[in-house]
Amino acid sequence: AILDRALDEGINFLDTANVYGFDKGKGRTEEVLGTWFAQGGERREKTVLATKVYGGMSDWPNDTFLSARNLVRSCEASLRRMQTEWIDLYQFHHVDPATPWAEIWQACETLVAQGKVLYVGSSNHAAWQIAAANEAAARRHFTGLVSEQSHYNLLTRHVELEVLPAAQHYGVGVIPWSPLAQGLLAGVLGDQEGDRRRLEHNRERIERHRPALQAYEDACREWGSAPADVGLAWLLHQPGVTAPIVGPRTMEQFEGSLRALDVRLDEAQLARLDEIFPG
């Protein structure tokens, strides 16, 4: 229901990974998407589908990382689970220092030539690794990385130092993960009776950041916007950011995310957020 509502609202980018599934089993989220696509109604055609490769799908050593073998075999497996013929954005979930870029790009070139992958992106890569990847791709006359999925939010801003400038230099779109810092930026202090599991999981982090979080929630209250909406809107105001990746578990959370699109932060508000959460 959330996915159908997303398409109705014009949200068409879906991100997953072959290892996602956790207690339900690796590959489970790709299977869920496959079941959804199988319902038809141009669901697949309207979706920009992204998944990732790197994490081990078994205990066998060759089923991990970014070797040509694992890239090709993992792609085939993801296509089967998602019941689709192509992946719009195939992302390297993490850095594989043991595999040379020549081997990685050779495999990706094959997948692109076969029509199984349209674009390639990275995740959790440093600026110099983005540069090395795209310089190696350019020497092969290959497109290279078109996106970088980084951990980026008001509490985690280290990518501003080099990753964002590198991404902008190479024309790489940035799609931040954990935009609300696992709920810390969603009004966690004012929601003590809300998601108790989240509160318990984040208790140590909440106490560590309590002064900043309190100042943040006070500012959001003053501006008349929900903290979660401000956290997402702040990312949308950052140069080089295409869009944050949200992970709603309920329709209510999804509808809340939509409100962030209407939040406009002026220079004074942005400066205040910088004071609360210095980069």
C-alpha positions in Angstrom: 0.0 0.0 0.0 2.9 2.4 0.8 4.6 1.6 -2.5 1.4 2.2 -4.5 0.8 5.5 -2.6 4.4 6.5 -3.4 3.8 6.1 -7.1 0.6 8.1 -6.8 2.5 10.9 -5.2 5.2 10.9 -7.9 7.8 9.2 -5.8 9.5 6.7 -8.2 12.9 5.8 -6.8 13.1 2.6 -4.7 16.3 1.5 -3.0 17.2 -1.9 -1.6 20.1 -4.3 -1.4 20.6 -8.0 -1.9 21.5 -8.5 1.8 18.4 -6.7 3.2 15.9 -8.9 4.9 17.6 -9.3 8.3 15.6 -11.7 10.5 13.4 -12.6 7.5 16.4 -13.7 5.5 18.8 -12.0 3.1 17.1 -11.2 -0.2 13.7 -10.8 1.4 13.2 -7.2 0.5 14.1 -7.8 -3.1 11.5 -10.6 -3.1 8.9 -8.2 -1.7 9.5 -5.8 -4.5 9.3 -8.6 -7.0 5.9 -9.5 -5.7 4.8 -5.9 -6.0 6.1 -5.6 -9.5 4.3 -8.8 -10.5 1.0 -7.1 -9.8 1.4 -5.2 -13.0 -0.1 -1.9 -13.6 3.2 -0.5 -14.9 4.6 -0.6 -11.4 8.0 -1.7 -12.7 8.0 0.6 -15.7 7.3 3.6 -13.5 9.9 2.7 -10.9 13.6 3.7 -10.9 14.9 0.6 -9.2 18.1 0.5 -7.2 19.8 -2.4 -5.4 23.2 -3.1 -4.0 26.0 -5.7 -4.2 28.9 -6.5 -1.8 27.6 -8.2 1.3 27.9 -12.0 1.6 24.8 -13.9 0.6 26.2 -17.2 1.9 29.2 -18.5 3.9 30.9 -19.4 0.6 33.9 -16.9 0.1 33.1 -16.2 -3.5 29.6 -14.9 -2.8 30.9 -11.6 -1.3 32.6 -8.3 -2.3 33.0 -6.9 -5.9 34.8 -9.6 -7.9 33.7 -9.9 -11.5 32.3 -13.3 -10.6 30.2 -12.0 -7.7 29.0 -8.9 -9.5 27.6 -10.9 -12.4 26.2 -13.7 -10.2 24.7 -11.4 -7.7 23.1 -9.3 -10.4 21.4 -12.4 -11.9 20.1 -13.4 -8.4 18.7 -9.9 -7.7 17.0 -9.9 -11.1 15.3 -13.2 -10.2 14.2 -12.1 -6.8 12.8 -8.8 -8.1 11.1 -10.5 -11.1 12.6 -7.9 -13.5 14.8 -7.9 -16.5 16.9 -4.8 -15.6 18.2 -2.8 -12.6 18.2 0.9 -13.1 20.9 1.6 -10.6 23.3 -1.1 -9.4 25.3 0.1 -6.4 28.5 -1.0 -4.7 27.4 -1.3 -1.1 30.9 -0.8 0.3 34.5 -0.4 -0.9 36.4 -3.5 -2.0 40.1 -2.6 -1.8 41.1 -6.1 -2.9 39.5 -5.9 -6.3 41.0 -3.5 -8.9 38.7 -1.1 -10.7 39.6 -2.6 -14.0 38.0 -5.9 -13.0 35.0 -4.1 -11.5 34.3 -2.0 -14.5 34.9 -5.0 -16.9 32.0 -6.8 -15.2 29.8 -3.7 -15.1 30.4 -3.0 -18.8 29.2 -6.5 -19.6 26.1 -6.1 -17.5 25.3 -2.8 -19.1 25.9 -4.2 -22.6 23.5 -7.0 -21.8 20.8 -4.5 -20.7 20.7 -6.0 -17.2 22.0 -2.8 -15.6 21.5 0.8 -16.8 23.6 2.8 -14.4 26.2 2.1 -11.6 26.6 3.9 -8.3 28.5 3.6 -5.1 27.7 3.7 -1.4 29.9 4.5 1.6 32.8 5.5 -0.6 35.4 8.2 0.3 36.0 11.1 -2.0 39.3 9.6 -3.3 37.6 6.3 -4.1 34.9 8.1 -6.1 37.7 9.9 -8.0 39.7 6.7 -8.5 36.6 4.9 -9.8 35.5 7.5 -12.2 39.0 8.2 -13.5 39.4 4.4 -14.1 36.0 4.3 -15.9 36.9 7.3 -18.1 40.1 5.6 -19.3 37.8 2.7 -20.5 35.3 5.2 -22.0 32.7 4.0 -19.5 30.2 6.2 -17.7 31.4 5.1 -14.2 29.6 6.2 -11.0 26.5 8.3 -11.4 25.5 8.3 -7.7 26.9 8.0 -4.2 24.8 6.9 -1.2 26.3 8.4 1.9 25.5 8.5 5.6 24.5 12.2 5.9 22.2 14.1 8.2 22.4 17.0 10.6 24.3 14.9 13.2 26.6 13.2 10.7 28.2 15.8 8.4 31.7 14.5 7.6 30.9 14.0 3.9 30.7 17.7 3.5 34.5 17.9 3.8 35.4 15.9 0.6 32.7 13.5 -0.6 30.2 16.2 -1.6 32.7 18.3 -3.4 34.1 15.3 -5.2 30.5 14.2 -6.2 29.7 17.6 -7.5 33.0 17.7 -9.5 32.2 14.4 -11.2 28.5 15.0 -11.6 27.6 12.3 -9.1 24.3 12.6 -7.4 24.2 12.1 -3.6 21.4 10.2 -2.1 21.8 10.2 1.7 20.9 7.2 3.9 19.7 7.5 7.5 18.6 11.1 6.9 17.0 11.3 10.4 19.8 9.5 12.3 17.8 6.4 13.1 15.0 8.6 14.5 17.1 11.0 16.6 16.1 13.9 14.4 12.4 12.9 14.3 11.5 14.6 17.6 12.7 11.8 19.9 12.8 13.9 23.0 9.2 15.0 22.6 8.0 11.5 21.8 8.9 9.6 25.0 5.8 7.5 24.8 6.1 6.8 21.1 8.3 4.1 19.7 9.8 2.6 22.8 11.9 0.1 20.9 13.6 3.0 19.1 14.0 4.9 22.3 15.7 2.0 24.1 18.0 1.3 21.1 19.1 4.9 20.9 19.2 5.8 24.6 23.0 6.2 24.8 23.0 8.3 21.7 20.1 10.4 22.9 21.9 11.3 26.1 25.1 12.1 24.2 23.3 14.5 21.9 20.6 15.7 24.3 21.6 19.4 24.4 21.7 19.7 20.6 18.5 17.6 20.2 16.7 19.8 22.7 17.8 23.0 20.9 16.8 21.5 17.6 13.3 20.5 18.7 12.8 23.9 20.3 13.7 25.6 17.0 11.4 23.3 15.0 8.6 24.1 17.5 9.3 27.8 17.0 9.1 27.4 13.3 5.9 25.4 13.4 7.4 22.4 11.6 7.9 18.8 12.8 11.5 17.9 13.5 11.4 15.0 10.9 10.2 17.4 8.3 13.0 19.9 9.0 15.6 17.2 9.0 14.6 16.0 5.5 14.1 19.5 4.2 17.6 20.5 5.4 19.1 17.8 3.3 17.1 18.9 0.3 18.7 22.4 0.8 22.2 21.0 0.6 24.2 21.5 -2.7 24.8 18.2 -4.6 22.0 16.3 -2.7 19.5 14.7 -5.1 17.2 13.4 -2.4 17.3 11.6 1.0 16.3 8.0 1.2 13.4 7.6 3.6 12.3 4.2 5.1 8.7 4.6 6.3 7.3 1.6 8.2 3.7 2.9 8.3 1.5 5.0 6.0 1.5 7.7 8.6 5.3 7.9 8.5 5.2 8.0 4.7 2.7 10.9 4.7 4.9 12.7 7.2 7.8 12.5 4.9 5.8 14.2 2.1 5.4 17.3 4.3 9.2 17.9 4.1 8.7 18.9 0.5 6.8 22.0 1.6 9.3 23.2 4.2 11.4 26.1 3.0 14.3 27.1 5.2 15.7 30.6 5.0 19.3 31.7 5.5 18.6 32.5 9.2 17.1 29.1 9.9 19.9 27.3 8.0 22.5 29.3 10.1 20.7 28.3 13.3 20.9 24.6 12.4 24.6 25.0 11.7 25.0 26.5 15.1 23.1 23.6 16.7 24.9 20.9 14.6 28.2 22.3 13.5 29.7 20.5 10.6 
